[in-house]
Amino acid sequence: MNTRRFLPIGVVLLLAGCASVPGDQPTEVSDAPSQPTAAEPAERASGRDANADPAASATAEPPAPPRDLWARIRRGYAIPGHDNARVQAQYEHFRGLDGYWQRVSERAHPYLFHIVEALDARDMPMELALLPIVESAFRPFAYSHGRAAGIWQFIPATGRHYGLEQNWWYDGRRDVLAATDAALTYLEYLAEMFDGDWLLAVAAYNGGEGTVSRAIERNRQAGRPTDYWSLELPRETMNYVPKLLAISELVADPAAHGIALQPIPNEPVVDAVTLERQVDLALAAELAGLDIETLYRLNPGYNRWATAPDGPHRLLLPLENIPAFRRGLAQTPESDWLRWQRHRIARGETLGEIADRYHVTVDTLKQSNGIDGHIIRAGDHLLVPVASRPSGQYRLSADARRQARQRTGPDNRQRRQYTVQAGDSFWAIARRHGVGVRELARWNGMAPGDTLSIGEQLVIWSNGPVQQTAVDTGAGPVDRLQSVTYTVRSGDSLYLIAQRFNVAVADLQRWNNIAEGSYLQPGQRLRLRVDVTAQSGGR
């Protein structure tokens, strides 16, 4: 185990300001800081004093580092364009959000020093430290309808492109250290693409480099200016840059604008402790003397009850808690860092069934037991990693956050449980139940573009009865039976497939000429006759 000094993240008291409902949609922010007045010209926005004597400043000693992180951010402003009517409109919005700034300050406290240090190391404008306010209001578990996650709101593809791993155990888009590095690398790339124009770079971070490039080309061909303020962009992107500049104006002089920013010390308060192997998060929290919610909020990239088998095994901890954590871990045998269950394979059991039973993945079972392929034998034993505490104690795991979302809905609607069937989509399910696609996804802590799995349980807050669907065969009355082709997936068995489609195993074997005791192969295609009215009822 080694301890790597990292940029701070907050103390337990400050962590209380994180999102009250984990997994909630990122807050839409659309206010702007005040514009420079005649008494405080635009030079202030770039961190320079317009009246300073260059010769005197060349010989003067550098100013002492500010004790407050907000002051350090103000000194590093370098993006022009604050004096604009669109910025003013956003400024009026943000200054009127009572209590908002206190909450944002509390949420930012664990992460802001790290971001500022990273920007300083790359010599990038300090306004960019405020970009997570626009993106997510510094909510570590923010998840948008566009499938963007974390304080920097990376969508899956862009996250993977910039090295943010996303798997069942871990989502690097929510890992503040990893995502900050990826976001700044992306912003540097965009600034270089647009010849150092940070307004265009920030616009492209929101709308995409292609969107901004095409808008520039349209203006060029029409003989119009090609600066950010002259471009016609999607509405969200038209407001995005003004939001950042408005926020930076408010942060520049919060007292003058009637807002309260919680002071954040300009010094590290958290370290990253790197371990050699997977560890149960409940054990880690106990050894560090933290409650498990605090540990999750400091390490929001972990989806489950432990760090990922293949890493990272890094944990961010408050400085004052690290000595106790290291002592406790040194006294804990590595065999106890993770709890293992010995499972005896029953006749006919598959890896998929065992994985479902223990709430792990098939790949985890294979990796933990050195299995190559999918064949297992009755009577053999598997070692299965399991949580050391009841699942309810891991209150900010991905499953717990989703369940918390599913428990809340409109007061005047009925809560229904729905099992996803073959061919289902958010659009089809929403239409059948008379609800919106986005609200259906939001109730389940998901986005409309997320993949649905057969057998997955969704919650629907519905106004009325479910509309059953059936197949018209073209030969008179509506036929309740529909032909379905199903492609076998890893971990599937005849029993599981029959259960998903509410058919008998014997029928499944008869329809596909499958002999008793035969194994299914991933990619194999099966034919089924499905009663559609038995597939679509909410329950």
N, C-alpha and C positions, 0 to 999 in steps of 0.2 A: 504494500500500500504506500502510495506517496501523495503528498499534499502539494497541489499546485496553486500558487497564489493567483487568484483571479479577481476580477472586478467584483465589487460588492453587490450584495443583493440585500434585502432588508431584514430587520429584526422582527421578531414575532409580532410585536405590537403593530408594526407598519404593514405586515402582511394581512391584517384583518380587513384592509380596504380592497382586497381582490374581489373579483366578481362574486356577487352573492349567490348567483345561480350558475354554477360551472357549466360550460358548454353553451351558454346563451349566445345569441347573435351579437356581433360587435355593435357597440353603440354608434349610431350615425351622428357624426359631429359636423356641424356646418356653421361655425362662427369664426370671426376673424379678429385679430388683435387690432388695436388702434393704429391709425396711420401716423407717420411722423408729422408733427406740426411744424409751423415756421420756426418755433423755438428749438425743436429737435429734428433737424433735417434728416434726409434719407441716409446720410453717412452713418447715423447711429445704427441703422439696420445692418450695416456691414461691420460693426464693432470698432469703427474708427472715429476719432474726434476731428471734426472739420477744422477746428481752430488750433490744433496742435502744431507746434514748431518742429519741423522735421529735424533740424540740427540739434535741438535740445533733446528730442526723443532718442537721437542716435547715441547720446552720451549718458542719458539717464539710466539708472539701474532698472532692470525689469521689475514690474509690479509684483508684489507678493501674491502667491496663489490665493484665490478667494476661498473662504471657508465654506461657503454655500454653493452647492452644485448649480443651482439656477443662475447665480452670478457668473459662474464659469461658462455656462452655455451662452449667456448674453454677450460675453466678450468675444465669442467666436462666430458671431453672425457674419455671413458673407454672401447671402443670396439677395440680389436687388429686386425691386418691383413691389415693395410694400405699399407705396402710395398709388393705389388703384381703386376704382369704385367697387370692383368685385371683391376686393379684400375688405373694404369698409363694410359691405353687406354681411360678410361672414363674421367680421369682428362684432357687429351689433348682436348677432345671434349668440356667440360664445360668451360674451360678457354678461348675458342675461340668464345664464344657467346657474341658478342658485344651488350651492352645495356641490356642483359638478367638479369644480377645481380642487376642492378638498379631497374628494374621492379619487380623482386622477392622481393627485400628489401621493396619496397613500399607496395606490397601485404601482406607481412608477418607482417608488422608493427602493424596492428590491433590485430593480434592473437598470436604473438610469446611470449610475456611475460606470457600469460596464460599457454602456453604449457610448458615453462621453469619452471614456478612455480609448475606445476603439476608433472613434472619429478623430480624436486628437492624433493618434498614431498614424492615421492615413492622411492627415491634413485636409479633412473634409469639412464643409460648413456645419456649424453647430445647430442650425435650424433643423437639420436632419434628425437630431436627437428627439425632436418633438413629433416626428412622423408617426410613431406608434399611437399618439393621441388621436390622430386622424384615422388611422387604420383600425384601432381596436379599443381606444381609451385605456390602453395598457392592461387589458384583460388577458391573462395568460391562456385561458381556455376558450377564447373567442373563436366562433366558427360561423362563417357566413353562408348564405344560400348559394353562393358561388363556389363553395367547397374550399374557401380560404381559411387557414388556421393560424393561431398564434398571434403574438403582439404585432408581428410584421405582415401577417395575413398572406402567406404564400399559398398559392394553389398547388395541387399535387405535382403537376408536370414541372412547373418552374422550380419548386422545391427540390425535386429529384435532380434537375439540371444543375443546381448549385450545391449538390452533395448532401441534401437533407434526406436521410433515410426515413422511410415510412413503412412500418410493418405492424403486426399484431401487438407486439410488445412496446413499441417505441415510435414516436412521431417527432422527427427532428425539427419540423416546422414550429413546434411549441417549445422546443429547447431554446431558451433565451440566448445562451452563449452561441450555439451553432447557428441559429436563425439570424442573429445580429451579424455575424460574420458573413453569412450568405447575402443578407440584404445590402450590406455595405459594398460587397463585391459586385453585386448586380447594379447598384447605383453608380459605382465608379465606371462600370462598363457603359452604362447609359450616358453618363456625362462625357465620356470619350467619344461615343457615337455622335453626340450632338455638339461637338467642338467646345466642351466646357460650359455649355449653357445649362445651369442647374434647374432653371424653370422647366425647360424641355425634358430634362432627365427625370424630374419628379413627376411630370405629367405622364411620361412613358412608364414609370413604375406603376402607375395606376391603370392607364389605358392600354399599355402595350407599345413596344417600340414601332411596330408596323402601323398602328393607328396614328401615331404622331408623325411618322415619316410620310405617310400618305397625305395627311393634312398639310404638311409643309410643301409637298410637291404640288398639291392642288393650288395653293396660294402662289407658288412660284410660277406656274403656268398661267395663272390669271393676272400676274403682275402685281400681286398684293404682298405686303410685308409677311415675313415668315417667322416672326417672333411669337412666343407663346400667346401673348394677349391678342394677336391677330388671327389665330387659328380657329377653325370651327371643329370642335371635338365633341365626343359624347358628353351629355349633360353632367354626368358624374365627374368626368375629367376636367370639365370647364370649372367645376367648383372645387376640385381637389387641391390644386396649387393655392388658390386664395385661402382655403382653410388653413393650410400650413403657415402661410404668411400672416394670417390673422392671429393664429395661436402664438406665433413668435412675437408679435407685437404686444400681446397681452402679457406674455412672460417677460418681455423687456422691461415693463414697468407695471407690475400687477397692482400696486397700491393706488396708482393714479387711475386705474381702470376699475377699481372696486372689487377686485378678486383676491382671494387668499390662497397662496401656495404654501404648502407645508414645507418648512426648511428641510433640506436633504444635505447631510454633511458631504463635503468633497473629499472623501476618504473611503477606503475599502471597509466593508462590514461583513463580507462573506468570502469564503474561499471555496475552491473546487477541490474536493478530495477524490482522488482516483483510486479505485480498488482493482484488484486483480481478477475478480470473478463476480458472478451474479449474486445479488443479495436481496433478501426479502425487505421491502420498504418498511413494514411494521417493525421489524427488528432494528433497522437502521434508525428509525425515529426514536425507538425506546432507548437505544444506546446513546443517541445524541441529546436526549432529554427534551425532545420536541413532540408536539402532537402531530399526528400523521397528516392532517390537513395542511399544516405549515410545510411539512416536507414535500408534499405534492405541489404546493404553490411555488416553492423554490425550484422544483424539478418537474415542471408540467409536461415534459416530453414523454414521461413514462405512462403508458396506457394501463398497465396491469398492477399486480401486487408485488412485482420485483423488477429490478433492472433487466435489460434484455440479455438473453443467453450469449449473444455475440457482441454485446456492448452497445453503447457505451455504459460503463459502470461508474461513471463520474457522478458525484453527489455534491450539490451546492448546499453549504451549511453556514449559519451565522458563525462568525469568528469565535465568539465566546463559547460555542457549543462543541467546537472541534476537538479540544483536548479530551473531554469526556468521551466523545465518540471514538477517538483513536484508542483510548485505554480500554474501553468496553469491547471494541472489535478485537484487540490483541488478546483479550482473555476469552474470546469466543472461538472454539474450533471451527475451521473452515467448513467442516461437514455440517455445522449447524447454521451456516449463513442462509441456507435454503432447506426447506423441509421436503422430504421425498416419501412418496407412498409406493409400496410394493403391490403391484396388481397382477393377479393370476388371470391369464387369458381364458375366457370361456369358449366353448365350442360355438363356432359361427360368428364370433365377435370380430369386429373390424377395428382398424386403427381410428377410423372416423368416429365410431361409436364410443370408443374409450376416450378419445380426445374431448368429445362433447360432454361425457360424464364428468371429467375432471376440469373442464373449462380451460383447456389448453389447445394448441394447434397440433395437427398431424406431424408437421415438420419438427415441432418440439419433441414429440415422442420419438421420432426417428433419430433425431440428433442425440437425445439423451441415452438411447439404447443401441446406438450403432447399427440401425436398421437401414439397409439399402434395398429400396423397393417397397412393396406394400404387403408382402406375405408374412403373416404371423401364425404361430401354431398354438392350438389349444393346449393348456397345461403349462406353457412357458410363462415366465414372469417379466413384467416391465417395471422400470422405475419411472415414476411420474412426479414431476415437480408440482408441489401444491402450496397454497398459501398457509402461513402459520397461524393466521387469525381468521375468524369468520368473515365472509365476504363483506358484510355490512360495515366492518371497521375500516375498510379501504374506501373512504367516503368520497374521494376525488379520482378514483380510477375511471377509465372510460365507461365501463359498464354502470358504475354508480352514478356518474354524471348523466348518462342517458336515462336511467331509471328515474332520477330526480326530475328530468324534463317531462317524462311520461306521466308523472303523478299530477301535474298541473295543467289545467286547460280552462276554456271558457266556462263560466259558472252556469250558463243556461243550456249546456249541451250534455249529452249522455256519453260516458266513457265506454268504448268498445275495445275489445282485444281482437286483433286480426292476424291470421297466419298467412304469410306470403306464399303464393302458389306459383307454379310454373307459368311463365309468360307475364307475370305481374310487373307493373311499373308504378312509380309514384303517380303518374298522370292517370293511369287506368284506375288505380285504387281510389284516388281523390275524386274522380268523376263518378265512380260507383257510389260513393258515400256522400256526394254533394258538398265536398269541402275543397279548399284551395290546395294546390300542390305545395306551395311554400309553407303554408301552415301545417300541413300533414308532416312534411319533413321536419319542421321546427319542433312539433310536439314530440318527435322521436330523437331529437338531438342530431339530426342529419341534414343533408342538403339534397335538393331535388336530383342532382347528378350522381349521388352516391349509388353504389350497386346494392340491389336487394338480393338476399339469398333465400332460396326455397326453404320454408320452415321457420323463417325469422318472424319474431313477434313484433307487431306494431300496435301502437295505441292510436285510436281515432276518436275524436270528440265530435260526435255526429248529432245532427238535428232530427233526423228521421230514420225510417227503415232502410236497410241496404237494398240496392237495386240488383237483383240477380241477373246474370247474363246467361245466355244459352246460344247454341249454334243452330242456325237455320240451314237445314240440309237441302232446301229447295224442293222438298217432296211433301208438302203439306204442313202439318203442325211442327212446332219447334222441337228439335231433338235435343234431349238432355245430355247425350253422350257425344264426346268430342275425341277425335284422334289426336294424340300428342306424341311427338318424338322427343325423347330425353337422352342427353349425352351424359354418360357416366363420368362422375368426377372422382378425384382421389378421395379414398375413405368411404365411398358409397358401398352399400350392401343391398340385396334384394329387400330385406326387411325395412331398411330406412326409406328406400324409394317407394315401396308400397305404402308405408305410413304417410309419406308426404302427399301422395295423391289419393289417399283413401281408397285403395284397392287391395285385393288379396294377393299374397305372395304367390299362391298357386296360379292365379290368373296371369300375373306378370310372367311366370315361367312358361305358361301355356302360350301366351301371345308371342313370345320370343324364342320358343323351342329351347329353353334353358333346362339342362338336366339337373337333377338333384345333386347338390354338393359342388356344382360348378362355381368358379370364381369370376367375378366381373372385372373387366379391365378398363382403366381410365381411357376415355375416348370412345368406348363402345356405345352404340346407339340402340336404344330400346323403344319399342312401340307400346303405347298404352291406350286403353279406352277409358276416358275419364268422365265422370258425372260432373258437369260444370256447376251444377247447383250445390254440390257437396264441396266444391273447391272455393267458392267466393263468399260464403257466409261469414260475417264478422262474429268473433267469439272471444 
